[in-house]
Each structure stands twice: as structure tokens, then as C-alpha cells.
Amino acid sequence: MTVQMVVLNGGSSSGKSGIVRCLQAVLPDAWLAFGVDDFVDALPAAMRDSDAGIEFKPDGDIAVGPVFRQLDTAWVAGVVAMSRAGARVIVDDVFLGGAASQQRWKEAIGDLDVLWVGVRCDAEVASGRELARGDRVVGMAALQADVVHEGVKYDVEVDTTHTESITCAHTIAAHL
């Protein structure tokens, strides 16, 4: 199997972005990295805090509307198209719908070889990182820590609670 995509799933502030940067550094080939944050940042400002777009609620919960879903489907298809065109791609995502979110990716990916990676982190530790970052709604990390993994099947899992990103990256790289 020649893996063409690596999909990391974990809650907010679990350490996915750090692992992605470390993977890019330790893997022998060039890998492009795309994260759900890139997608959200690309949305028009009017889509934020909108029923049609994405709402970050004061308690850390997130609600997405129909236009967000439509654009997300196009974004996923675009990322997969890059991989089909020959790029090696690492995806940093948050499966708010658990297994249903993974299924959406699987349907778009089709027959490409993918390594599915679960990035776990204790909710308390992720919440501390969330506070330190200062760029997240407080409460997201705790709400997402477990729910994003419900029903999701992984090839490899890492836990960043007490493990550095570079060590996690080496663990993942060993499965490629």
C-alpha cells in the first residue's frame, strides 16, 4: 500500500497541527497539509455566526448550516482531487459527527490509500491548551475531546496528553 493521504482526527487543541508540522519535517517526501481551520478561515465573514454557515456558541459548541455543508463537500472534493493528481496530502480535521464525518471523507476518497489517525488528548489538558492559545471559544476542547472519536475507525492512534508532537509524528510515520 502506498499511502496518498493521512487524515488526522481529533478535538480542538488536541495537538493535530503540531503533529502535521512534525510529519512534514520527518517524512522523506513533500506532503501538503490542509486543516479544517484553513477551510473555516477561507469562508466569507458573513458565514461566521450565521445559521447558513458556522456558529461558535458561547459554551464551545459548534453548529453548521446548509451552505457550510455545501462548501465543506466541495472543499473535501478539492483536497481529494489534489491527492488524485499526485500530491501527498495530510488532513487535519475535527469529526464533529464522529463516524458520519469519517464516512463523508471515505465516500469522497474512494479507492485512494489513506492512513486514518486518531489524535487523542485528555480533555483537561486540551482545555489548558485552549486557554493558552487564546484564539478558541472556551469549552470547545472539552466538548470535542471524546465525541469526535465516537464510532471512528483508525489505523493508528496517538495521545498527546503527555507525548510530544515529534514523537507522535514518528509513530505515525512508522505506519507509512
C-alpha positions in Angstrom: 0.0 0.0 0.0 1.3 3.4 -1.0 -0.5 5.9 1.3 -1.5 9.0 -0.6 -3.4 10.7 2.2 -3.1 10.9 6.0 -6.2 12.0 7.8 -5.8 13.1 11.4 -8.9 13.5 13.5 -9.0 15.0 17.0 -10.7 17.6 19.1 -9.8 21.2 19.2 -6.4 21.9 20.9 -5.5 18.2 20.8 -2.2 18.8 19.0 -3.1 17.9 15.4 -1.5 21.0 13.9 1.8 20.4 15.7 1.8 16.8 14.6 1.2 17.8 11.0 4.2 20.2 11.0 6.4 17.5 12.5 5.1 14.9 9.9 6.1 17.3 7.1 9.5 17.6 8.7 10.2 13.8 9.2 8.6 12.3 6.1 11.1 11.9 3.2 8.7 13.2 0.5 6.9 16.5 0.3 3.4 16.4 1.8 0.8 19.2 1.6 -1.1 20.0 4.7 -4.7 21.1 4.9 -6.8 21.7 8.0 -10.3 22.4 8.9 -9.1 25.7 10.2 -7.9 26.6 6.7 -11.4 25.9 5.4 -13.1 27.9 8.1 -10.7 30.8 7.6 -11.5 30.7 3.8 -15.2 31.3 4.4 -16.6 34.8 3.9 -17.0 36.7 7.1 -20.8 36.6 6.6 -20.7 32.8 7.0 -19.4 33.1 10.6 -22.0 33.2 13.3 -24.7 32.6 10.7 -27.4 30.0 10.5 -26.3 29.1 7.0 -22.7 29.0 7.9 -20.9 28.1 11.1 -21.8 29.3 14.6 -19.4 29.1 17.5 -21.6 29.1 20.5 -20.6 30.7 23.9 -20.3 27.2 25.6 -17.9 26.0 22.9 -20.5 24.1 20.9 -20.4 24.4 17.1 -23.4 24.4 14.7 -23.1 24.3 10.9 -25.7 25.2 8.4 -26.6 24.1 4.8 -24.3 26.5 3.0 -21.4 25.4 5.2 -22.1 21.8 4.4 -22.2 22.5 0.7 -18.9 24.3 0.7 -17.3 21.7 3.0 -18.3 19.0 0.5 -16.6 21.0 -2.3 -13.5 21.6 -0.1 -13.2 17.8 0.7 -13.5 17.0 -3.0 -10.8 19.6 -3.8 -8.4 18.1 -1.2 -9.0 14.6 -2.6 -8.5 15.9 -6.2 -5.1 17.1 -5.2 -4.2 13.7 -3.9 -5.6 12.0 -7.0 -3.4 14.4 -9.1 -0.3 13.1 -7.4 0.1 15.2 -4.3 0.6 13.6 -0.9 -1.8 15.2 1.5 -2.1 15.4 5.2 -5.6 16.4 6.5 -6.1 17.9 10.0 -9.9 17.6 10.8 -12.4 17.6 13.6 -15.0 14.9 13.1 -17.9 16.7 14.9 -20.2 14.0 13.6 -17.9 11.1 14.6 -18.3 8.1 12.3 -20.6 10.0 9.9 -17.8 12.6 9.4 -15.4 9.8 8.6 -17.9 8.3 6.2 -18.2 11.6 4.2 -14.4 11.6 3.8 -14.4 7.9 2.8 -17.0 8.5 0.1 -15.0 11.3 -1.4 -11.7 9.4 -1.1 -12.9 6.3 -2.8 -10.0 4.0 -3.7 -7.1 6.1 -2.6 -4.9 4.6 0.1 -5.4 6.5 3.3 -3.9 6.3 6.8 -6.6 7.2 9.4 -5.1 8.7 12.5 -6.8 9.4 15.8 -5.3 12.2 17.9 -6.4 11.9 21.5 -5.8 14.3 24.3 -7.2 14.4 27.8 -10.0 17.0 27.9 -8.4 18.8 30.9 -5.0 19.1 29.1 -6.7 20.2 25.8 -8.7 22.8 27.8 -5.5 24.2 29.2 -4.0 24.5 25.7 -7.2 26.1 24.5 -6.9 28.8 27.2 -3.2 29.4 26.4 -3.9 29.7 22.7 -6.5 32.5 23.2 -8.0 32.0 19.7 -10.7 29.5 20.5 -14.1 29.7 22.2 -13.5 28.3 25.7 -15.2 25.0 26.1 -14.6 23.6 22.6 -11.7 21.4 23.6 -13.6 19.7 26.4 -16.8 19.2 24.3 -14.8 17.7 21.4 -12.2 15.6 23.2 -14.3 12.4 23.1 -17.2 13.0 20.7 -15.0 13.3 17.6 -13.8 9.7 18.1 -17.2 8.1 18.6 -17.5 5.2 16.0 -14.4 6.3 14.1 -12.1 3.5 12.9 -8.3 4.3 12.9 -5.2 2.6 11.6 -3.1 4.3 14.3 -3.9 6.4 17.4 -1.6 8.7 19.3 -2.2 10.5 22.6 -0.7 14.0 23.0 -1.7 14.3 26.7 1.9 13.5 27.7 3.6 12.8 24.4 5.3 15.4 22.2 4.2 16.1 18.6 7.5 14.9 17.2 7.1 11.5 18.9 3.6 11.2 17.7 4.8 12.1 14.1 7.4 9.3 14.3 4.7 6.8 15.4 2.5 7.8 12.5 5.4 7.8 10.0 6.3 4.2 11.0 2.8 3.2 9.7 3.6 4.7 6.3 
